[in-house]
Amino acid sequence: MKYTEDHEWLSLDGDIVTVGITEYAAQQLGDVVFVELPEVETQVAKGDEIVVIESVKAASDIVAPIEGEIVEVNEALVDNPALVNEDPTGEAWFFKIKIEDTAALDDFMDEDEYKDHIGE
């Protein structure tokens, strides 16, 4: 897994990257009550705001960590946003994005670097 400074995790399988938020991010948000996901087949650029998360504490956006095409979204989060708090690095992934250049993931943090980033 790779991690962004915005507390997203990325898992690569071939040319498909699954994206979610870290346990740290889920704890900071508090109880998630609403998730709005992007449309499948949407082309996104790095930095595009593509997911909206609302919790009892705050509203937050997830930005595309990498350029590509959204190929799948996790509809279970729309029906049960609490999954984000229950299993942020597993069942609560947000979207899958098809990328052209898998080497772009080299720019992100590994687990040890991310733990240093959040002070663990």
C-alpha positions as MATLAB code, in Angstrom:
seq = 'MKYTEDHEWLSLDGDIVTVGITEYAAQQLGDVVFVELPEVETQVAKGDEIVVIESVKAASDIVAPIEGEIVEVNEALVDNPALVNEDPTGEAWFFKIKIEDTAALDDFMDEDEYKDHIGE';
ca = [
       0.000    0.000    0.000;
       0.981    3.586   -0.621;
      -0.228    6.660    1.250;
      -0.809   10.333    0.451;
      -0.237   13.355    2.662;
      -4.041   13.782    2.566;
      -4.465   10.451    4.419;
      -5.596    8.346    1.465;
      -4.377    4.816    0.891;
      -3.717    3.377   -2.555;
      -3.508   -0.286   -3.464;
      -2.303   -1.311   -6.934;
      -3.576   -4.377   -8.824;
      -2.303   -4.369  -12.412;
      -3.233   -0.918  -13.732;
      -6.115   -0.449  -11.272;
      -5.595    1.557   -8.086;
      -8.104    1.176   -5.246;
      -8.391    4.321   -3.101;
      -9.705    4.796    0.420;
      -8.916    6.811    3.515;
      -6.687    5.723    6.362;
      -7.811    4.749    9.831;
      -6.219    7.986   11.080;
      -8.392   10.023    8.687;
     -11.527    8.108    9.668;
     -10.826    8.792   13.358;
     -10.287   12.498   12.658;
     -13.591   12.714   10.788;
     -15.664   11.040   13.467;
     -18.892    9.234   12.582;
     -19.411    9.398    8.810;
     -23.053   10.024    7.872;
     -22.930   10.722    4.103;
     -20.716    9.789    1.134;
     -21.038   11.097   -2.430;
     -19.039    9.117   -4.996;
     -17.890   10.010   -8.520;
     -19.500    8.605  -11.660;
     -17.923    5.537  -13.258;
     -16.062    6.340  -16.514;
     -15.176    9.830  -15.250;
     -11.714   11.008  -16.302;
      -9.966   12.694  -13.382;
      -6.802   14.706  -13.013;
      -4.571   14.590   -9.970;
      -6.017   16.984   -7.392;
      -9.628   16.908   -8.647;
     -12.171   16.816   -5.814;
     -14.114   13.649   -6.537;
     -15.631   12.345   -3.289;
     -17.580   14.225   -0.631;
     -17.640   12.847    2.914;
     -19.778   14.306    5.665;
     -19.430   13.364    9.297;
     -20.917   14.599   12.529;
     -17.795   16.774   12.900;
     -17.057   18.071    9.400;
     -17.431   17.839    5.651;
     -14.394   16.803    3.653;
     -13.404   16.096    0.074;
     -11.240   13.335   -1.267;
      -9.103   14.425   -4.165;
      -7.866   12.201   -6.939;
      -4.346   11.222   -5.909;
      -3.461   10.336   -9.481;
      -4.702   10.871  -13.036;
      -6.902    8.229  -14.630;
     -10.413    6.926  -15.243;
     -12.833    5.914  -12.496;
     -13.735    2.296  -13.292;
     -15.662    1.321  -10.153;
     -17.150    2.941   -7.054;
     -18.114    1.374   -3.742;
     -21.903    1.820   -3.711;
     -22.053    0.131   -0.293;
     -20.750    3.395    1.211;
     -23.756    5.335   -0.099;
     -26.127    2.961    1.695;
     -23.923    2.529    4.780;
     -21.481    5.445    5.257;
     -20.562    4.081    8.710;
     -18.411    1.472    6.924;
     -15.809    4.228    6.611;
     -15.402    4.157   10.394;
     -15.766    0.400   10.753;
     -13.263   -0.766    8.110;
     -11.478    2.210    6.480;
      -8.640    0.199    4.962;
     -10.745   -2.736    3.833;
     -14.428   -2.833    2.884;
     -14.700    0.977    2.890;
     -12.668    1.717   -0.239;
     -14.141    4.626   -2.228;
     -13.241    4.118   -5.867;
     -11.014    2.278   -8.294;
      -9.100    4.213  -10.905;
      -7.387    2.905  -14.025;
      -4.009    4.550  -14.501;
      -1.576    4.770  -17.403;
       1.680    4.927  -15.465;
       2.043    2.694  -12.406;
       5.448    4.259  -11.696;
       3.535    7.373  -10.564;
       2.815    5.506   -7.318;
       6.514    5.680   -6.468;
       5.925    9.318   -5.452;
       3.721    8.299   -2.504;
       4.698    7.235    1.017;
       5.080    3.651    2.159;
       3.610    2.565    5.506;
       6.661    3.534    7.592;
       6.864    6.971    5.970;
       3.140    7.491    6.542;
       3.435    6.517   10.220;
       6.199    9.119   10.576;
       3.947   11.627    8.795;
       1.149   11.198   11.345;
       3.521   10.957   14.294;
       3.120    7.263   15.153;
];
